[in-house]
Amino acid sequence: MVKDRSIYWNRFISRLRERFSSSEWGMINQRINACKRLADSSERLACLIKLWEEYRVTDRDGMVAYALGEELENQGRLQEALYYYEEAERRFPKQEWKDRARSAIFRVKSKIESEKRPSLPEVSKLLEYLDPETTLFVVSCTKQKIWDEEPDAPPYVPARYAYRGDTFMRAMRFFERHKIEARGFRWIILSAKYGFIEPWHPIGNYDVTFHDERTGPISDDTLYSQVMYQERWGGVRLKDFRVICCFCSQTYMDKIIKSFRDTGAKIIDGFRLEKVSVRKPVEPVRKVSVMSRREPPKAIDFQMALQEFFSLAESRGEKYIDITSGELHRYVGGYPGPNHRMPVCCDVMRRMMQAGDEILYEPPKGKGATLKIRYYLPRLC
């Protein structure tokens, strides 16, 4: 009997604590929102810092840290934002909040890395290898949708405006920056619920993912049938495209590879293109090269870049492609600069040669920026 009363009492105390905790969290969020409503950015920041100093000794300041991270990120103070997002992840008690903080950490780290990259106009040159008639861009759906941010949004919204996750928004920024639609390229979305859908296809809110079969994602057989038999854009089938450029995670990439397995299409990673195109102009006051702060490229980086050039040239029906070491190194990054890896670049170019390939020009010392090799297509493997 005493034991039963003890259990009952412990449960009562636990529920009481939960109510108190919920009430306290509500008060913290009200104070955070009051800070966010301030018109001046410096006032918003000062208000949030004051909250942080007040709550930092408790275990309830994860939300304050996250709000500080958001404000600093909006102001372009990325290193400081990263610190507070990491603090938020460490202090948040629930896994879903920790995941949100991790997503912000990944986003800010990507921005910080992009600031280290120099201007690389080669991405536009690279896109010229792609034929709009035979190239398809595919973007994965995301868990975060418009209804998470705007609960009053209409029940059905065009897919291009419905998805709001990081992967999707990165792809949209890439499309806008390089005028993908204006160039005549087509793109579609791979939805775990609907399959391959066009950007203007209306969708409702849903929670289906390829990562969890219990949510009922679309089957591999249905995806394959969509690729092989469905007609879009006035009679065009997905199987007619020769290059599929994907902006998605590895799970979605595997689905795409399976779906296009009998088409002979080349599957390439769109984020490799995005990496060389996202950058911030170098501040003119500082004379230190941005490349001096970047990790030097490795042999695998040069090899992957060459494979991309080969795939793009093959998709255009080219018989061969001429590549110089200087152009390749600039595309990968790190050249010109004190930490360049031109000897490694030249070694990789030579190792990638197959029977019939020609060295059109070799620099006097053998490993310089003017090494030029003609690679014949298609490649044997």
C-alpha positions in Angstrom: 0.0 0.0 0.0 2.8 2.4 0.9 4.6 1.4 -2.3 1.5 2.2 -4.3 1.2 5.6 -2.7 4.9 6.3 -3.4 4.4 5.4 -7.1 1.3 7.6 -7.3 3.1 10.5 -5.6 6.1 10.3 -7.9 3.8 10.4 -10.9 1.9 13.3 -9.5 5.2 15.2 -9.0 6.4 14.3 -12.5 3.2 15.7 -14.1 3.5 18.8 -12.0 7.0 19.4 -13.1 5.9 18.9 -16.8 3.2 21.5 -16.4 5.7 23.9 -14.8 8.2 23.2 -17.5 5.7 23.8 -20.2 4.6 27.1 -18.6 8.2 28.2 -18.3 9.0 27.4 -21.9 5.9 29.3 -23.0 7.2 32.4 -21.1 10.6 32.1 -22.6 9.1 31.9 -26.1 7.0 34.9 -25.5 10.1 36.9 -24.5 12.0 35.7 -27.5 9.1 36.7 -29.8 9.1 40.1 -28.2 12.7 40.5 -29.0 12.1 39.5 -32.6 9.4 42.1 -33.1 11.8 44.9 -32.5 12.4 46.9 -35.7 16.1 47.6 -35.3 18.5 44.6 -35.8 20.9 45.9 -33.1 18.0 46.2 -30.6 16.9 42.6 -31.5 20.3 41.3 -30.9 20.8 43.2 -27.6 17.5 41.9 -26.4 18.3 38.3 -27.2 21.8 38.6 -25.7 20.1 39.9 -22.5 17.8 36.8 -22.5 20.8 34.5 -23.0 22.7 36.0 -20.1 19.6 35.5 -18.0 18.9 31.9 -18.9 22.3 30.5 -19.8 22.8 29.0 -16.3 19.6 27.0 -16.6 18.9 24.1 -18.9 16.1 26.0 -20.7 18.2 28.4 -22.8 18.4 26.2 -25.9 15.6 28.2 -27.6 17.3 31.4 -26.7 20.6 30.2 -28.2 18.7 29.1 -31.4 17.0 32.5 -31.7 20.4 34.2 -31.3 21.8 32.0 -34.0 19.0 32.9 -36.4 19.4 36.6 -35.8 23.2 36.5 -36.2 22.8 34.4 -39.4 20.4 37.0 -40.8 23.0 39.7 -40.1 25.7 37.7 -41.9 27.7 37.0 -38.7 28.1 33.3 -39.5 30.8 32.2 -37.1 28.9 33.7 -34.2 25.7 32.1 -35.4 27.4 28.7 -35.6 28.5 29.0 -32.0 24.9 29.6 -30.8 23.4 26.9 -33.0 25.9 24.4 -31.5 25.0 25.6 -28.1 21.3 25.1 -28.9 21.9 21.5 -30.1 23.8 20.8 -26.9 21.2 22.3 -24.6 17.9 21.2 -26.3 16.3 18.4 -24.3 14.2 16.9 -27.2 15.6 15.1 -30.2 13.4 17.0 -32.7 14.8 20.3 -31.5 18.3 18.9 -31.6 17.7 17.9 -35.3 16.5 21.4 -36.1 19.7 22.8 -34.6 21.8 20.3 -36.5 20.1 21.4 -39.7 20.9 25.0 -39.0 24.5 24.1 -38.2 24.9 22.3 -41.5 23.3 25.3 -43.3 25.7 27.8 -41.7 28.8 25.7 -42.2 27.9 25.5 -45.9 27.6 29.3 -46.0 31.0 29.7 -44.3 32.6 27.3 -46.7 31.1 29.1 -49.7 32.7 32.3 -48.5 36.1 30.7 -48.8 35.6 29.9 -52.5 36.8 32.3 -55.2 34.6 33.4 -58.1 34.5 30.5 -60.5 32.8 31.4 -63.8 33.6 27.9 -65.1 30.2 26.6 -64.0 28.5 28.6 -66.8 31.0 27.1 -69.2 30.3 23.6 -67.8 26.5 24.1 -68.3 27.2 24.8 -71.9 28.1 21.1 -72.3 24.5 20.2 -71.3 21.8 20.0 -73.9 18.5 21.3 -72.6 16.7 18.9 -74.9 18.3 15.8 -73.3 19.1 17.0 -69.8 16.7 16.7 -66.8 17.2 18.2 -63.4 15.7 16.3 -60.5 15.2 17.8 -57.0 14.1 15.7 -54.0 11.1 16.6 -51.9 11.6 17.7 -48.3 9.9 17.1 -44.9 9.6 20.9 -44.3 6.8 22.4 -46.3 5.0 25.7 -46.5 2.3 24.6 -44.0 5.1 24.3 -41.3 5.8 28.1 -41.8 2.4 29.3 -42.8 -0.4 27.2 -41.2 -3.1 29.3 -43.1 -1.7 28.4 -46.5 -4.2 26.9 -49.0 -4.7 23.1 -48.7 -3.1 22.6 -52.1 -0.1 24.5 -53.4 2.1 24.1 -56.5 5.0 21.8 -55.6 7.7 24.4 -56.5 6.3 26.7 -53.8 5.3 24.0 -51.2 8.7 22.5 -50.3 10.8 24.6 -48.0 13.6 22.3 -46.8 17.4 23.1 -47.2 18.0 20.7 -50.1 15.1 22.1 -52.1 16.0 25.7 -51.4 19.6 25.2 -52.4 18.5 23.7 -55.7 16.1 26.7 -56.3 18.9 29.2 -55.6 21.2 27.3 -58.1 18.4 27.3 -60.7 17.8 31.0 -60.3 21.5 32.0 -60.2 22.2 30.1 -63.5 18.8 30.7 -65.2 18.2 27.0 -65.6 14.6 27.5 -66.8 15.5 30.5 -69.0 18.1 28.3 -70.7 15.4 25.8 -71.6 16.2 23.1 -69.1 13.3 21.0 -67.7 13.2 20.0 -64.0 11.0 17.8 -61.9 10.6 16.8 -58.2 10.9 13.3 -56.8 8.2 13.1 -54.1 8.1 10.1 -51.7 4.3 10.2 -52.0 3.6 11.2 -55.6 6.8 10.0 -57.4 8.2 12.2 -60.2 6.0 15.4 -60.5 6.4 18.6 -62.4 7.0 21.9 -60.5 3.4 23.2 -61.0 1.8 19.9 -59.8 -0.4 20.9 -56.8 0.3 19.0 -53.6 -1.2 18.9 -50.1 0.6 18.5 -46.8 1.9 15.0 -46.1 4.5 13.1 -44.1 5.8 10.3 -46.3 9.5 9.5 -46.6 11.7 6.9 -48.3 13.6 6.6 -45.0 10.6 4.9 -43.3 8.6 2.2 -45.2 5.9 2.5 -42.5 4.9 5.9 -44.0 3.9 4.2 -47.3 6.2 5.7 -49.8 5.7 5.2 -53.5 7.1 1.9 -54.8 10.2 1.4 -56.9 8.1 -0.4 -59.6 5.8 2.7 -59.8 8.7 5.0 -60.1 10.2 2.8 -62.9 6.8 2.8 -64.7 6.7 6.6 -64.5 10.1 6.9 -66.1 9.5 4.4 -68.9 5.9 5.1 -69.9 4.4 8.4 -68.7 4.4 11.2 -71.2 5.0 14.9 -70.2 5.5 18.2 -71.9 3.5 17.2 -74.9 4.8 13.7 -75.5 8.2 13.6 -73.8 9.0 10.6 -71.6 11.5 10.7 -68.7 13.4 7.8 -70.3 14.2 10.1 -73.3 16.7 12.2 -71.3 20.3 11.3 -71.6 21.6 13.2 -68.5 19.9 13.3 -65.1 21.3 16.0 -62.8 20.2 15.3 -59.2 19.9 17.6 -56.2 19.1 15.1 -53.5 20.4 12.9 -50.7 22.0 9.5 -51.4 18.7 7.7 -50.6 16.8 9.6 -53.3 19.8 9.3 -55.6 19.5 5.5 -55.3 15.8 5.7 -56.2 16.6 7.7 -59.3 19.4 5.3 -60.4 17.0 2.3 -60.0 14.2 4.2 -61.9 16.4 5.1 -64.9 18.4 1.8 -64.9 17.2 0.8 -68.4 17.5 4.2 -70.1 21.2 4.5 -70.5 21.1 8.0 -69.0 24.1 9.4 -67.1 23.3 10.2 -63.5 25.3 13.1 -62.1 25.4 14.9 -58.7 24.0 18.4 -59.0 25.6 19.5 -55.8 29.0 19.1 -57.4 28.0 21.9 -59.8 26.5 23.9 -56.9 29.7 23.7 -54.9 31.7 25.6 -57.6 29.0 28.2 -58.2 28.1 29.4 -54.7 30.5 32.1 -53.5 30.7 35.5 -52.0 32.9 38.3 -53.5 36.3 38.7 -51.9 36.4 41.9 -49.7 38.8 44.3 -51.5 40.3 45.6 -48.3 41.8 42.3 -47.5 44.7 41.3 -49.7 45.1 37.7 -48.4 44.1 35.1 -51.0 40.9 33.3 -50.0 42.5 30.1 -51.3 45.2 30.2 -48.7 42.5 29.4 -46.1 41.1 26.4 -48.0 42.1 22.8 -47.7 44.2 21.8 -50.8 42.4 19.5 -53.2 43.2 15.8 -53.3 43.7 13.4 -56.2 40.1 12.1 -55.9 38.8 15.7 -56.4 40.6 15.9 -59.8 39.4 12.4 -60.8 35.8 13.2 -60.0 35.9 16.5 -61.9 37.4 14.7 -64.9 34.6 12.1 -64.8 32.0 14.9 -64.8 33.6 16.5 -67.8 33.6 13.1 -69.6 29.9 12.5 -68.8 28.8 15.9 -69.9 30.8 15.7 -73.2 29.4 12.2 -73.9 25.8 13.5 -73.3 26.4 16.0 -76.1 27.6 13.3 -78.5 31.2 14.6 -78.6 33.9 12.3 -79.9 36.6 13.7 -77.7 37.3 16.4 -75.2 40.5 18.5 -74.7 41.4 19.4 -71.1 44.3 21.4 -69.8 45.6 21.1 -66.3 45.2 24.8 -65.5 41.5 24.7 -66.4 40.9 21.5 -64.4 42.7 22.8 -61.3 40.7 26.1 -61.5 37.5 24.2 -61.7 38.4 22.0 -58.7 39.7 25.1 -56.8 43.1 26.1 -55.2 44.7 27.4 -58.4 46.3 29.9 -58.7 47.4 30.0 -55.1 50.3 29.1 -52.7 48.7 25.8 -51.9 48.0 24.6 -55.4 48.4 20.9 -56.3 49.4 21.1 -59.9 51.7 18.1 -59.9 48.9 16.0 -58.4 46.5 17.3 -61.0 48.8 16.4 -63.9 49.5 12.9 -62.4 45.7 12.3 -62.3 45.2 13.5 -65.9 47.9 11.1 -67.1 46.5 8.2 -65.0 43.0 8.7 -66.5 44.4 8.3 -70.1 43.2 5.2 -72.0 44.4 3.7 -75.3 44.2 6.2 -78.1 44.2 9.3 -75.9 46.8 12.0 -76.8 49.0 14.5 -75.0 48.6 17.6 -77.2 51.0 19.7 -75.2 53.4 18.9 -72.4 55.1 21.7 -70.3 58.9 21.6 -70.2 59.0 20.2 -66.6 56.1 17.8 -67.3 53.8 19.1 -64.5 52.6 22.5 -65.2 49.4 24.4 -66.0 49.7 24.0 -69.7 49.5 20.2 -69.9 46.8 19.4 -72.5 45.3 16.0 -73.1 42.7 14.9 -75.6 40.5 12.2 -74.2 38.4 10.2 -76.7 34.8 9.3 -76.0 33.0 7.3 -74.8 35.3 6.1 -72.1 35.8 2.4 -71.8 34.9 2.3 -68.1 
